[in-house]
Amino acid sequence: LNVNTNGSLGTKPYYEDTVFENDSTGKSVLSVKTGKRVLYNLGINKNSGTMSTWFKTTTNNTSKYIIASSGSNNELLALYIKSDNRLGLAVRDNADTWKEVVTSTDLVSSDTWDFTAFKWQLLGSNLDFTLFLNDKKYIGTISGFKDFGGVNTALGNFPTAASSLNGFIEQFTYSKNALSDAAISSLY
């Protein structure tokens, strides 16, 4: 996400209404504001995967999405900043209820670049998650979740452009595999 939204392996968004701006160092980064969005069909599946990005928000104390994957039947895989400035990772369960699987204890500050990543791995009927915020990691598990395979992914807001990050995103990565902790740490 440096000057354009095309991935290094040729992945292109299927919809974009984006703006790139220079951050405080002069580097061109994706600016995520209300009503602006970039949507990908990454082919994610419930079996495993990893997503990561660097982000900076310009506001605190309000809920906003960093990465949100959503489908037409309310399938959900969402990484967001909660109103208490902690990171949360949620899915929907089979009863169509929002389930927060992991929450950070560290806080996100406005106007600061932070690294985040999350990985998932299906083991039997349990979906194991690991959430990273900078150099910390948090673990959670859920069973009875709604299959989010094949959903669309938005960066910096919900796919409908709601609850915008109001900030910046760069170096978004996706892997269909659950990367090792060491591989994720090397991105940080």
C-alpha positions as CSV (number, residue, x, y, z in Angstrom):
1,L,0.0,0.0,0.0
2,N,2.7,2.4,-1.0
3,V,1.4,4.8,-3.7
4,N,-1.2,2.2,-5.0
5,T,-3.5,-0.6,-3.7
6,N,-2.1,-3.4,-5.9
7,G,-0.5,-6.3,-4.0
8,S,3.1,-7.4,-4.7
9,L,1.8,-10.7,-6.1
10,G,-0.7,-9.0,-8.4
11,T,-3.7,-8.9,-6.1
12,K,-5.9,-6.0,-7.0
13,P,-8.9,-4.6,-5.1
14,Y,-12.3,-5.1,-6.7
15,Y,-13.4,-1.7,-5.4
16,E,-11.5,1.3,-4.3
17,D,-12.2,4.9,-3.5
18,T,-8.9,5.7,-1.9
19,V,-6.6,8.5,-1.2
20,F,-2.9,8.4,-0.6
21,E,-1.3,11.1,1.5
22,N,2.2,11.7,2.9
23,D,2.7,10.8,6.6
24,S,4.8,12.9,8.9
25,T,8.0,11.4,7.3
26,G,6.9,12.2,3.8
27,K,6.1,8.6,2.9
28,S,3.0,8.0,0.8
29,V,0.5,5.8,2.7
30,L,-3.2,4.9,2.4
31,S,-5.3,7.5,4.1
32,V,-8.5,6.0,5.5
33,K,-11.3,8.5,6.2
34,T,-15.0,8.2,6.5
35,G,-16.6,7.1,3.3
36,K,-13.4,6.0,1.6
37,R,-12.6,2.3,1.2
38,V,-10.6,-0.3,-0.5
39,L,-12.1,-3.8,-0.8
40,Y,-10.4,-7.1,-1.7
41,N,-11.5,-10.6,-2.4
42,L,-8.5,-12.4,-1.0
43,G,-10.0,-15.9,-1.0
44,I,-9.6,-16.3,2.8
45,N,-10.8,-19.5,4.4
46,K,-11.5,-20.7,7.9
47,N,-8.7,-23.3,8.0
48,S,-5.8,-20.9,8.4
49,G,-4.5,-17.5,7.5
50,T,-2.5,-14.4,8.6
51,M,-3.1,-10.7,8.1
52,S,-0.9,-7.9,9.2
53,T,-0.5,-4.1,8.8
54,W,1.0,-1.0,10.2
55,F,-1.7,1.6,11.2
56,K,-2.0,5.0,12.7
57,T,-5.3,6.5,13.9
58,T,-5.9,10.2,14.5
59,T,-8.7,9.8,17.0
60,N,-9.1,7.9,20.3
61,N,-12.1,6.7,22.4
62,T,-14.3,5.6,19.5
63,S,-14.7,2.1,17.9
64,K,-13.1,1.7,14.4
65,Y,-12.1,-1.0,12.1
66,I,-8.6,-1.8,10.9
67,I,-9.3,-4.9,8.9
68,A,-12.9,-6.2,8.4
69,S,-13.9,-9.2,6.4
70,S,-17.6,-9.6,6.0
71,G,-20.0,-11.7,3.9
72,S,-23.6,-11.6,2.7
73,N,-24.9,-13.9,5.4
74,N,-23.3,-11.8,8.3
75,E,-20.1,-13.9,8.2
76,L,-17.4,-11.8,10.0
77,L,-13.7,-11.7,10.8
78,A,-12.9,-8.3,12.2
79,L,-9.9,-6.5,13.8
80,Y,-10.9,-3.2,15.3
81,I,-10.0,-0.6,17.9
82,K,-12.5,-0.6,20.7
83,S,-13.8,2.5,22.4
84,D,-11.4,1.9,25.3
85,N,-8.5,2.0,22.8
86,R,-7.7,-1.7,23.0
87,L,-7.6,-4.0,20.0
88,G,-10.3,-6.6,19.5
89,L,-10.7,-9.5,17.2
90,A,-14.2,-10.9,16.6
91,V,-16.2,-13.4,14.5
92,R,-19.9,-14.2,14.5
93,D,-21.1,-17.5,16.0
94,N,-23.6,-19.9,14.5
95,A,-26.4,-18.0,16.3
96,D,-25.3,-14.9,14.4
97,T,-24.0,-13.2,17.5
98,W,-20.9,-11.0,17.6
99,K,-18.2,-12.8,19.5
100,E,-15.0,-11.1,20.6
101,V,-12.3,-13.8,20.7
102,V,-9.2,-11.8,21.7
103,T,-8.6,-8.4,23.3
104,S,-5.3,-6.7,23.8
105,T,-4.3,-5.4,27.2
106,D,-2.1,-2.7,25.7
107,L,-3.7,0.4,24.4
108,V,-3.5,2.1,20.9
109,S,-2.5,5.7,21.0
110,S,-3.5,8.3,18.4
111,D,-0.9,9.7,16.0
112,T,1.4,6.7,16.6
113,W,2.3,4.0,14.1
114,D,1.5,0.6,15.5
115,F,2.0,-2.9,14.1
116,T,-0.7,-5.5,14.3
117,A,-1.2,-9.0,13.0
118,F,-3.5,-11.8,13.6
119,K,-3.4,-15.5,12.6
120,W,-5.9,-18.2,12.8
121,Q,-5.8,-22.0,12.6
122,L,-8.7,-24.5,12.6
123,L,-7.9,-27.4,14.9
124,G,-10.8,-29.9,15.0
125,S,-13.9,-27.7,15.8
126,N,-11.8,-25.0,17.5
127,L,-10.6,-21.9,15.7
128,D,-7.4,-20.7,17.5
129,F,-6.4,-17.0,17.1
130,T,-3.2,-15.2,18.0
131,L,-3.4,-11.3,18.0
132,F,-0.2,-9.2,17.9
133,L,0.0,-5.6,18.9
134,N,3.6,-4.4,18.4
135,D,5.7,-6.8,20.4
136,K,2.9,-8.3,22.5
137,K,0.7,-11.3,21.6
138,Y,-2.7,-12.4,22.8
139,I,-4.4,-15.8,22.3
140,G,-8.0,-16.9,22.1
141,T,-10.2,-19.8,20.8
142,I,-13.7,-20.1,19.7
143,S,-15.9,-23.0,18.5
144,G,-19.3,-22.8,16.8
145,F,-18.3,-19.9,14.6
146,K,-19.9,-18.9,11.3
147,D,-17.6,-19.9,8.4
148,F,-16.1,-16.7,7.0
149,G,-14.5,-18.3,4.0
150,G,-14.8,-16.3,0.8
151,V,-15.8,-13.1,2.4
152,N,-14.6,-9.7,1.2
153,T,-12.0,-7.7,3.1
154,A,-11.9,-4.0,3.8
155,L,-8.9,-2.0,5.1
156,G,-9.5,0.8,7.5
157,N,-13.3,0.4,7.9
158,F,-16.2,-2.0,7.5
159,P,-16.9,-3.1,3.9
160,T,-19.8,-0.6,3.9
161,A,-17.4,2.2,4.7
162,A,-18.7,2.4,8.3
163,S,-16.6,3.0,11.4
164,S,-13.5,4.3,9.6
165,L,-10.1,4.2,11.2
166,N,-9.7,7.9,10.4
167,G,-6.0,7.5,9.9
168,F,-3.4,5.6,7.8
169,I,-2.5,2.1,6.8
170,E,0.6,0.7,5.1
171,Q,2.3,-2.6,4.5
172,F,-0.9,-4.8,4.6
173,T,-0.1,-8.4,4.1
174,Y,-2.2,-11.6,3.8
175,S,-1.1,-15.2,3.8
176,K,-3.4,-18.2,3.4
177,N,-1.2,-19.9,6.0
178,A,-1.0,-19.3,9.7
179,L,2.6,-17.9,9.8
180,S,4.9,-18.7,12.7
181,D,5.3,-16.2,15.5
182,A,8.9,-15.7,14.4
183,A,7.8,-14.9,10.9
184,I,5.2,-12.4,12.2
185,S,7.7,-10.8,14.5
186,S,10.1,-10.3,11.6
187,L,7.4,-8.1,10.0
188,Y,7.5,-5.9,13.1
